[in-house]
Amino acid sequence: MAKKLAVTDKTACKTCLTCELACAQAFYKSTDIRLSCIHIGEKDGQPKISMCVQCGKCAKACGEGAITENKNGVFMLDKKKCVNCGKCIAACPFQVMAQAEGAAHPTKCIACGICAKACPAEILYIKEAS
């Protein structure tokens, strides 16, 4: 069973950034939304939601084997193996890996659902597919 963050209707996004704030607070205890693993922007006047789709490109880029796929299809970062080289951040096609200045390692979406619970428009959810 694979888990990942998904969106029901991108056009219903109010670009309130509540999901970004919830993620940054969960990982870093910070209100700095640049530290979120989900990013809300606009493209052609429409909301653009950038999120981890658990593609594994970060894991392939990691020469230390610090990012591996768990039984739920979620790519997880092993902080003990991470050498903070930044290759995973560079490899992310959606630019949704975050790292606070001076942090020992980056963070990535773990499909925890905190952002989905925070979304006032209720358009985010954790998708479970077989």
NORZITA-V902970 format. One record per residue. N is the residue number from 1. RES is the residue in three letters. PSI is psi in radians with two decimals (* if undefined). OMEGA is omega in degrees with one decimal (NA if undefined). NEAR is the number of other ideal C-beta (glycine too) atoms within 8 Angstrom. Layout:
n->[N,N]
res->[RES,RES]
psi->[PSI,PSI]
omega->[OMEGA,OMEGA]
near->[NEAR,NEAR]
This chain:
n->[1,2,3,4,5,6,7,8,9,10,11,12,13,14,15,16,17,18,19,20,21,22,23,24,25,26,27,28,29,30,31,32,33,34,35,36,37,38,39,40,41,42,43,44,45,46,47,48,49,50,51,52,53,54,55,56,57,58,59,60,61,62,63,64,65,66,67,68,69,70,71,72,73,74,75,76,77,78,79,80,81,82,83,84,85,86,87,88,89,90,91,92,93,94,95,96,97,98,99,100,101,102,103,104,105,106,107,108,109,110,111,112,113,114,115,116,117,118,119,120,121,122,123,124,125,126,127,128,129,130]
res->[MET,ALA,LYS,LYS,LEU,ALA,VAL,THR,ASP,LYS,THR,ALA,CYS,LYS,THR,CYS,LEU,THR,CYS,GLU,LEU,ALA,CYS,ALA,GLN,ALA,PHE,TYR,LYS,SER,THR,ASP,ILE,ARG,LEU,SER,CYS,ILE,HIS,ILE,GLY,GLU,LYS,ASP,GLY,GLN,PRO,LYS,ILE,SER,MET,CYS,VAL,GLN,CYS,GLY,LYS,CYS,ALA,LYS,ALA,CYS,GLY,GLU,GLY,ALA,ILE,THR,GLU,ASN,LYS,ASN,GLY,VAL,PHE,MET,LEU,ASP,LYS,LYS,LYS,CYS,VAL,ASN,CYS,GLY,LYS,CYS,ILE,ALA,ALA,CYS,PRO,PHE,GLN,VAL,MET,ALA,GLN,ALA,GLU,GLY,ALA,ALA,HIS,PRO,THR,LYS,CYS,ILE,ALA,CYS,GLY,ILE,CYS,ALA,LYS,ALA,CYS,PRO,ALA,GLU,ILE,LEU,TYR,ILE,LYS,GLU,ALA,SER]
psi->[2.01,2.39,2.45,2.79,2.45,2.94,2.37,-0.78,1.75,-0.56,-0.29,-0.11,2.31,0.08,0.70,-0.30,0.24,-0.66,-0.73,-0.78,-0.75,-0.71,-0.83,-0.67,-0.67,-0.76,-0.69,0.00,0.71,2.69,0.12,1.80,-0.20,-0.27,0.15,2.66,0.20,2.43,2.33,2.25,-2.79,2.54,2.16,0.69,0.06,2.65,2.42,2.07,2.02,2.19,2.85,2.27,0.22,0.79,-0.40,0.07,-0.55,-0.71,-0.71,-0.56,-0.33,1.94,-0.18,-0.11,0.49,-0.23,2.09,2.74,2.26,-3.13,-0.31,0.10,0.27,2.29,2.12,2.55,2.18,1.84,-0.52,-0.49,-0.35,2.28,0.15,0.72,-0.39,0.00,-0.62,-0.70,-0.79,-0.55,-0.31,2.02,-0.27,-0.01,0.84,0.27,2.44,2.72,2.15,2.59,2.23,-0.03,2.59,-0.27,2.78,3.08,2.70,2.86,2.31,0.32,0.77,-0.43,0.05,-0.72,-0.69,-0.73,-0.55,-0.37,1.99,-0.40,-0.15,0.76,-0.17,2.52,2.84,2.06,2.29,2.02,2.57,*]
omega->[-179.5,179.0,172.5,177.6,179.3,-177.8,177.7,-176.0,-177.9,-178.1,178.6,178.9,-179.4,-176.6,-179.5,177.9,178.4,178.8,178.5,180.0,179.7,179.6,-179.9,178.6,-178.8,-176.7,-170.4,-175.6,-174.3,173.9,179.3,-175.4,174.6,179.8,179.5,176.4,170.9,-178.8,179.5,177.9,177.0,175.4,-178.6,177.1,-179.6,176.0,176.1,-178.4,177.8,-178.3,178.2,177.2,179.3,-178.4,178.0,179.7,176.5,-179.6,179.8,-178.2,-175.4,179.8,-177.9,-177.4,-177.3,178.5,-179.5,-179.5,177.8,-176.2,178.7,179.6,179.5,178.4,-174.7,179.1,175.4,-175.8,-178.1,-179.4,-176.2,177.4,175.1,-178.8,178.0,-178.5,179.6,179.6,180.0,-176.2,-176.2,-176.8,-178.0,179.0,-177.8,169.8,-175.2,174.1,176.7,178.1,179.2,179.4,-176.9,-178.9,176.2,173.5,176.3,179.0,177.0,179.1,-177.4,177.9,179.7,179.3,180.0,178.6,-178.0,-173.8,-179.6,178.9,179.7,179.8,178.5,176.5,176.5,-178.9,175.5,-179.1,179.6,NA]
near->[7,10,11,14,16,8,11,8,7,10,6,8,12,7,8,6,8,9,14,13,12,12,15,16,10,8,10,12,3,8,6,8,9,6,13,14,12,16,10,12,8,8,6,4,4,8,11,9,10,10,12,16,7,13,6,8,9,14,11,7,10,12,6,8,8,13,12,9,9,8,3,8,10,12,13,9,12,10,8,4,8,13,6,7,6,8,9,16,10,7,10,13,6,8,7,13,13,14,11,9,4,3,8,5,10,13,11,15,13,6,12,6,9,9,14,11,7,10,11,7,8,6,11,12,10,10,8,7,6,4]
